[in-house]
Amino acid sequence: MEWKRLSVVQRHKSRGIKTWYLRENSGGVISYRSLGTICKKVAEECLQRLLVLRFAMPGEVLERVPMEGAVREFLERPNLKMGSVEQYRRILEHFSRWCRSQQVGDLLAIDERLARKYYASLRGKSAWHCCRVCGCFLNWVYREHRVERVQPFKFVDFRRVAKVGRDSWSVKEVDRIVAAAPTREMRMLWALMAYAGLRIHEAAGLRQSDILGDKFQVIGKGDKFAVLPISGRLKRELARFGGLGDGLKIDKQKSIRELKKVCLKLGITGWAANHKFRHSFATNLAAAGCPVAIAMRLLRHSSSAMTLDVYTHIMPADMREWAEKV
């Protein structure tokens, strides 16, 4: 049997076309196949994957890996963070439904073409994140089944999504929204996000035992522990509600639905989401002249760059006011 010699090249670089091609030399007959990427590292990984498959042991047949069972096993791993399980479940269930629509039930049948096609079917900023989760899932599958393969999402050229500037609620608008909550539990949840800048899962999981006088403790993103002050406004909401018990345990999607209804009822326009409470908390800190170092501690950002990025979203009226002062 005559082996083909494989390599990766850029064919039309002088014309400004940076796409990488797979070059096959079979007995002097040369052919090219586009790899659909302008990244040299990705092209070389594609070549390595082809070489691994070509030099597999004679007679070796890769077993079939069903989608449903693999997703269930992946989500039941003990080292998977609790805050990530629901998010991963939602993304992988969507990926499973899409694969079924393409008549693909075997994970080993997913290749670069299908990965690019799935990415093209997604919209918005979350597209890259969904593909990253699917890539991590496929990496885990390959390790579990000892498959020597590069996960196909490595070969997707992710488009750069323009950052969208988002508005925030003023202090008065936040107070109106919290006061119009449909239930006392929902009001307490929104108050924790609005007056302490907590994320939705942090606010929903906060327990009475986490309240320590005029402070409270929270385990946030990345399992980071922090002790934060309780403001006078939040203290009044806690006294009004009573004990938090073992947490509010309110579903994220239910909170979003009720929030959109309340904003519509109050005539408050713009995007409505749970995270907008935290975004508004940060923006109102900036508008009040809070130092970046203090805001960074209150928001529990991992770097000052993240806090400064939030501080660039202060409202136009505040920008004009400070411009007039100068």
C-alpha positions in Angstrom: 0.0 0.0 0.0 1.4 3.4 -1.0 1.2 6.0 1.8 0.3 9.6 1.0 2.6 12.3 2.2 0.7 15.0 4.1 1.6 18.6 5.0 -0.2 22.0 5.5 0.5 25.0 3.3 -0.9 28.5 2.5 -1.4 28.5 -1.3 -2.4 32.2 -2.0 -0.6 34.2 0.7 0.8 36.7 -1.9 -2.8 37.6 -2.8 -3.7 38.2 0.8 -5.6 34.9 1.2 -4.3 33.3 4.4 -6.4 30.1 4.4 -4.4 26.9 5.2 -4.7 23.8 3.0 -3.9 20.2 3.4 -1.4 19.1 0.8 -1.5 15.5 -0.3 1.3 14.0 -2.3 0.3 10.5 -3.6 3.0 9.2 -5.9 3.8 12.6 -7.4 0.1 13.5 -7.8 -0.5 16.6 -5.6 -3.9 17.7 -4.4 -5.1 20.3 -2.0 -8.0 20.5 0.4 -9.0 23.7 2.3 -8.9 23.4 6.1 -11.2 26.5 6.5 -8.8 28.2 8.9 -6.3 31.0 8.9 -4.6 29.9 12.1 -1.4 27.9 11.7 -1.8 26.2 15.0 -5.2 24.9 14.2 -4.0 23.7 10.8 -1.1 21.7 12.4 -3.5 20.2 14.9 -5.7 19.1 12.0 -2.7 17.5 10.4 -1.8 15.7 13.6 -5.3 14.3 13.9 -5.2 12.9 10.4 -1.8 11.3 11.1 -3.1 9.7 14.3 -6.1 8.2 12.4 -3.8 7.1 9.5 -1.4 5.2 11.8 -4.1 3.5 14.0 -3.4 -0.1 14.7 -4.6 -2.5 11.8 -8.0 -3.8 12.4 -8.7 -1.3 15.2 -12.3 -0.1 15.1 -13.5 2.8 17.2 -16.6 2.0 19.2 -19.8 4.0 19.0 -20.5 6.5 21.7 -24.2 7.4 22.1 -25.0 11.0 22.8 -27.6 10.8 25.6 -25.7 8.4 27.9 -22.4 10.4 27.5 -24.2 13.7 28.4 -25.7 12.2 31.6 -22.3 10.7 32.7 -20.6 14.0 32.0 -23.0 16.0 34.2 -22.8 13.5 37.0 -19.1 13.9 37.5 -18.2 14.6 41.1 -15.6 17.3 40.2 -18.1 19.4 38.2 -19.0 22.6 40.1 -22.6 22.9 41.2 -23.0 26.3 39.7 -22.0 25.0 36.3 -24.3 21.9 36.1 -27.5 23.6 35.0 -25.7 25.8 32.5 -23.8 22.8 31.0 -27.0 20.8 31.0 -28.9 23.5 29.0 -26.1 23.9 26.5 -25.5 20.1 26.0 -29.2 19.4 25.7 -29.4 22.0 22.9 -26.4 20.5 21.2 -28.0 17.0 21.5 -31.2 18.2 19.9 -29.3 19.9 17.1 -27.3 16.7 16.4 -30.5 14.7 16.3 -31.9 17.1 13.7 -28.8 16.3 11.7 -29.4 12.6 12.1 -26.2 12.3 14.2 -26.4 10.2 17.4 -22.8 9.0 17.6 -20.3 11.4 19.2 -17.5 9.9 17.2 -19.3 11.0 14.0 -19.0 14.7 14.9 -16.3 16.2 12.7 -15.0 19.7 11.8 -17.8 20.2 9.3 -20.5 19.5 11.8 -18.8 21.7 14.4 -18.7 24.7 12.0 -22.3 24.1 11.0 -23.4 24.0 14.7 -21.5 27.3 15.3 -23.1 28.9 12.3 -26.6 28.0 13.7 -25.9 29.9 16.9 -26.5 33.6 17.5 -25.2 36.3 19.9 -22.2 36.5 22.3 -23.0 33.1 23.8 -22.2 31.2 20.6 -18.5 31.0 21.5 -19.3 29.9 25.0 -21.6 27.1 23.8 -19.0 25.8 21.5 -16.4 25.9 24.2 -18.6 23.8 26.5 -19.3 21.3 23.7 -15.5 21.1 23.0 -14.8 20.4 26.7 -17.5 17.7 26.6 -16.0 16.0 23.5 -12.5 16.2 25.1 -13.9 14.3 28.1 -15.5 11.7 25.9 -12.3 11.1 24.0 -10.3 10.7 27.2 -12.9 8.3 28.7 -12.9 6.1 25.6 -9.2 6.5 24.8 -9.8 8.0 21.4 -6.7 9.8 20.0 -8.5 12.7 18.4 -8.5 16.5 18.5 -11.9 17.8 19.4 -13.5 19.3 16.2 -14.4 22.7 17.7 -10.7 23.5 17.6 -11.0 23.9 13.9 -13.8 26.5 14.1 -12.9 30.1 13.2 -14.9 32.1 15.8 -16.1 35.5 14.6 -15.4 38.5 16.7 -18.7 39.9 18.2 -18.8 43.6 18.7 -19.3 44.5 22.3 -22.8 46.0 22.9 -23.1 48.9 25.3 -26.0 48.2 27.7 -27.9 50.7 29.8 -28.5 50.5 33.5 -31.3 51.4 36.0 -31.0 54.5 38.1 -31.3 54.3 41.9 -34.9 55.4 41.7 -35.8 52.8 39.0 -34.2 50.0 41.1 -36.3 51.0 44.1 -39.5 51.0 42.0 -38.7 47.6 40.5 -37.9 46.0 43.9 -41.1 47.5 45.4 -43.2 46.2 42.6 -42.0 42.5 42.9 -45.0 40.1 42.7 -44.1 38.1 45.8 -42.1 38.7 49.0 -39.6 36.0 48.1 -39.0 37.6 44.7 -38.6 41.1 46.3 -36.0 39.7 48.6 -34.1 38.1 45.7 -34.1 41.3 43.7 -33.1 43.3 46.8 -30.0 41.1 47.3 -29.0 41.6 43.7 -29.9 45.3 43.7 -28.4 46.5 47.0 -25.4 44.1 47.3 -24.5 43.5 43.7 -24.9 39.7 44.0 -25.2 37.4 41.0 -28.5 35.5 40.7 -27.1 32.2 42.0 -25.4 33.9 44.9 -28.6 35.7 45.9 -30.8 32.6 45.5 -28.4 30.5 47.6 -27.8 33.0 50.4 -28.8 31.5 53.8 -29.7 33.0 57.1 -26.5 31.5 58.6 -24.5 33.6 56.1 -25.7 36.8 57.8 -23.1 37.9 60.4 -24.5 41.1 62.1 -23.9 44.0 59.7 -22.0 41.8 57.2 -22.7 38.6 55.2 -20.5 36.0 53.7 -20.9 34.7 50.1 -19.1 32.1 47.9 -19.2 33.6 44.4 -17.9 32.9 41.0 -15.0 30.5 40.9 -15.8 29.4 44.5 -14.3 32.6 45.8 -15.2 33.4 49.4 -15.9 37.0 50.5 -17.4 39.0 53.4 -19.4 42.0 52.3 -21.2 44.8 54.2 -25.0 45.0 54.6 -26.2 48.5 53.5 -29.0 50.3 55.4 -31.3 49.7 52.5 -30.6 46.0 52.4 -30.9 45.7 56.2 -34.4 47.1 56.0 -35.4 44.6 53.3 -34.0 41.7 55.4 -35.9 42.9 58.5 -39.1 43.1 56.4 -38.7 39.7 54.9 -37.6 37.8 58.1 -35.3 34.8 58.0 -33.7 33.6 54.8 -33.7 30.0 56.0 -31.8 27.7 53.6 -32.0 30.1 50.7 -34.7 31.5 48.4 -34.3 28.8 45.8 -36.0 30.8 43.0 -35.6 29.6 39.4 -33.5 32.0 37.3 -35.9 31.9 34.3 -38.9 32.6 36.6 -37.1 35.7 37.9 -36.5 37.0 34.4 -40.1 36.5 33.3 -41.4 38.3 36.4 -38.8 41.1 35.9 -39.8 41.7 32.3 -43.5 41.9 33.4 -42.8 44.4 36.2 -40.6 46.6 33.9 -43.4 46.6 31.2 -45.9 47.6 33.9 -43.8 50.4 35.3 -42.9 51.7 31.8 -39.2 51.1 32.2 -37.7 50.4 28.8 -34.4 48.7 27.8 -33.1 45.2 28.4 -34.4 43.4 31.5 -32.3 40.7 33.1 -31.2 39.5 36.5 -27.7 40.6 35.9 -28.8 44.1 35.2 -29.3 44.6 39.0 -25.6 43.9 39.4 -24.7 46.0 36.4 -26.8 48.9 37.8 -25.2 48.5 41.2 -21.7 48.9 39.7 -22.8 51.8 37.4 -24.4 53.7 40.3 -21.2 53.2 42.4 -19.3 54.9 39.5 -21.9 57.7 39.2 -21.6 58.3 43.0 -17.8 58.7 42.7 -16.8 55.4 44.4 -13.1 54.8 44.2 -12.2 51.9 41.8 -10.3 50.0 44.6 -13.4 49.9 46.8 -15.8 49.1 43.9 -13.5 46.2 42.9 -13.8 44.7 46.5 -17.6 45.2 46.5 -18.1 43.7 43.1 -15.5 40.9 43.8 -13.8 41.3 40.4 -10.7 39.3 39.8 -8.9 42.4 38.2 -9.2 46.1 38.3 -9.5 46.0 34.5 -13.0 44.5 34.8 -14.0 47.2 37.3 -12.7 49.9 35.0 -14.6 48.4 32.1 -17.8 48.8 34.2 -16.9 52.4 35.0 -16.9 53.3 31.3 -20.6 52.6 31.2 -21.7 55.5 33.4 -24.8 57.4 32.1 -24.5 60.2 29.5 -26.0 62.7 32.0 -23.1 62.0 34.5 -20.6 62.3 31.7 -22.0 65.8 30.8 -22.0 66.9 34.5 -18.3 66.0 34.9 -17.4 67.5 31.6 -19.0 70.8 32.7 -17.0 70.7 36.0 -13.8 70.5 34.0 
